[in-house]
Amino acid sequence: MTEQTLTEAPAAGANGLSARKLAGPVALVLLLGAILAIPIGMGDQFVYHIFITICIFAALSTAWNIVGGFAGQLSLGHAIFYGIGGYTGVILVNLGVTPWIGMFAGAGIAAIVAVIISWPCFRLHGPFFALASIAFLEVFRVLALHFRDLTGGATGLMIPLKIGWEWMVFRERLPALLIAFGMLLVCLGVAWVIRTHRLGYYLVATRERESAAKAAGVRTVRVRLAAVAVSAALAAMVGTFHAMYLTFIEPEAMFSLSFSIQIAMFALIGGIGTIFGPLLGAVLLVPITEFARGALGAEAIGLHGFVYGVVLMLVVLFLPNGVLGLVHRVAGVGTRGRVEPVAPPAIALAETRPPVGDTVMRIEGLQKHFGGLHVTNDVSFTLREGEILGVIGPNGAGKTTVFNMISGFLRPDAGTVSVLSPDGAWVQPTTPGDYAALGVGRTFQIVQPFAAMTVEENIMVGAFHRHPHVADAREAARQTAHRMGLGHYLDAEARSLTIGGLKRLEVARVMAMEPRILLLDEVMAGINQTDVRRAVDLMLSIRDGGVSIIAIEHVMQAVMSLSDRVVVFNSGQIIAEGDPHEVVRDPHVIEAYLGKDFVHA
Ligand SMILES: Nc1ncnc2c1ncn2[C@@H]1O[C@H](COP(=O)(O)OP(=O)(O)OP(=O)(O)O)[C@@H](O)[C@H]1O
């Protein structure tokens, strides 16, 4: 694609774009309208029941999706929170407390329980997290069986027949539909607010690349805990209502694994990680199974499991992004194919550079072992304000390991890293979050894009560090994108960029953090000569803006023209340090790079 066609494309397609943007909300309003209008119009009890069930499952699945979709933690124990809501509500009703209060009590308890059990589990990933969530679900089922005085044990608990809005029990189905629909709206509203605000961006970024998110200052455990607390509270509220609707609860039903799987499955089928996918999943699947159950009666016990299994298989095989993914594909949302970034605008360098200031980072005596391998040995150097420090050395010399230690990703066995804070105090940060808070930003040698996010969203994750509001972060991200030559691709998914584009995106994300100290790990590797020259100019302009830079680089042309000083690593030690032109003539450096035979050549 040429630069010209790319520049013109948005203008030509502007009408189509706004029509496409409108189509989504219109379809949603129609769908929600139909969920209310169809049962009211038909007036049939069974149809009411189906639509109440759709609302309940869609609400639960939407709540689950905040953790399972946005945060990417596959919870198969969400019935814990649903069950806690159900039991709290019913126990309180038996004590004469209205479920309208009980549902908030259940939500509070569920949120606390969710934080307590998720804290250790968030260190587990993939199937291990799912297995841990199942184990906790089993614990709660057994607890509900055991504490008979409170829960009624295996016999379950009946809801006292107090009818009316106060008790959430009705003779007619309409009020129950209205409450279920209201709960669905609340869950959708909360999911929408989360996904479109900083927390949502942080959750998706953490899901996509946890280390890159940490480098951008995201406290990944904290944001996941916030998500799980909100998700659990919503599931518990729905659980209270569902218990009142069912009029009877027992541990097997309230803390059921198959129920948990069902909740997750609606999101998987509808479109995991999207705001409205879970709703779509429930709308498509609940009627099929409920009608089949209604038509086949007792013969259809367990049929829903079979139907869900078949549909899930088809979705996994043919629609990996769920039904909503198919809808987006048909509507042409998102980009396809590789996107080659256009050249960034030329950078006008200042005629005189600001003077190099005092020391802003002090690295003293860093040691690191990996088993028997001594990777860094007594590494000490300093960085001054507004200077560029080049770090060179042969492969495996320990450069990236040092970077990981001076950005909080690796704990040194010995030695200290001190950073001058903006208020003039020396601080010894330990975690990536601490470093980011002090204004230390870093890139990764192997690019770490948030693949499923757009270019703009990727950069926004960095921009949120200084601009907590979405509109400000978006504006900052756009400016950074234009400066990096990514302005035409704001809406392209990061995964569609070429390697050159991804390298720029990596730098753009960290630049959007407006760092005081910038750690660049081989950002010029694999890019062409013209781009190297542009990248050099960009770094010089960043430096002239008062940023101090440490750059690991193998491209010697760049090292020589950029660096004020160079440190040379070999076998985990600094073997030379000083002016780049003198350092490259140092016999030790020549020997480390080329071998003894070349020293006198
Ligand atoms: N987590 C780890 N566990 C074990 N060994 C490691 C680990 N990380 C790095 N190493 C080893 O430490 C040594 C230094 O690696 P490091 O990546 O720091 O070198 P480098 O100078 O950055 O090399 P390159 O220029 O190739 O990126 C290598 O021998 C590497 O295999």
The ligand as a MOL file (V3000), in Angstrom:
LIG
                    3D

  0  0  0     0  0            999 V3000
M  V30 BEGIN CTAB
M  V30 COUNTS 31 33 0 0 0
M  V30 BEGIN ATOM
M  V30 1 N 16.8540 -16.0980 32.9110 0
M  V30 2 C 18.0440 -16.6220 32.5810 0
M  V30 3 N 18.4110 -17.8460 33.0300 0
M  V30 4 C 19.6130 -18.3820 32.7200 0
M  V30 5 N 20.5290 -17.7660 31.9550 0
M  V30 6 C 20.2380 -16.5490 31.4790 0
M  V30 7 C 18.9770 -15.8990 31.7650 0
M  V30 8 N 18.9830 -14.6900 31.1660 0
M  V30 9 C 20.1560 -14.5700 30.5250 0
M  V30 10 N 20.8980 -15.6790 30.7210 0
M  V30 11 C 22.2510 -15.9010 30.2190 0
M  V30 12 O 23.0310 -14.8140 30.6650 0
M  V30 13 C 23.9720 -14.4540 29.6850 0
M  V30 14 C 23.8500 -12.9840 29.3730 0
M  V30 15 O 22.6330 -12.7730 28.6650 0
M  V30 16 P 22.1530 -11.3200 28.2230 0
M  V30 17 O 20.8840 -11.4880 27.4860 0
M  V30 18 O 22.1700 -10.4100 29.3820 0
M  V30 19 O 23.3180 -10.9200 27.2190 0
M  V30 20 P 23.3680 -9.7050 26.1860 0
M  V30 21 O 24.6900 -9.0610 26.3810 0
M  V30 22 O 22.1840 -8.8550 26.3300 0
M  V30 23 O 23.3600 -10.4910 24.8170 0
M  V30 24 P 22.6700 -10.0810 23.4150 0
M  V30 25 O 23.4830 -8.9650 22.8390 0
M  V30 26 O 22.7680 -11.3290 22.6130 0
M  V30 27 O 21.2730 -9.6930 23.7290 0
M  V30 28 C 23.7340 -15.3540 28.4730 0
M  V30 29 O 24.6670 -16.4210 28.5420 0
M  V30 30 C 22.3270 -15.8420 28.6940 0
M  V30 31 O 22.1730 -17.1220 28.1280 0
M  V30 END ATOM
M  V30 BEGIN BOND
M  V30 1 1 1 2
M  V30 2 1 2 3
M  V30 3 2 2 7
M  V30 4 2 3 4
M  V30 5 1 4 5
M  V30 6 2 5 6
M  V30 7 1 6 7
M  V30 8 1 6 10
M  V30 9 1 7 8
M  V30 10 2 8 9
M  V30 11 1 9 10
M  V30 12 1 10 11
M  V30 13 1 11 12
M  V30 14 1 11 30
M  V30 15 1 12 13
M  V30 16 1 13 14
M  V30 17 1 13 28
M  V30 18 1 14 15
M  V30 19 1 15 16
M  V30 20 2 16 17
M  V30 21 1 16 18
M  V30 22 1 16 19
M  V30 23 1 19 20
M  V30 24 2 20 21
M  V30 25 1 20 22
M  V30 26 1 20 23
M  V30 27 1 23 24
M  V30 28 2 24 25
M  V30 29 1 24 26
M  V30 30 1 24 27
M  V30 31 1 28 29
M  V30 32 1 28 30
M  V30 33 1 30 31
M  V30 END BOND
M  V30 END CTAB
M  END
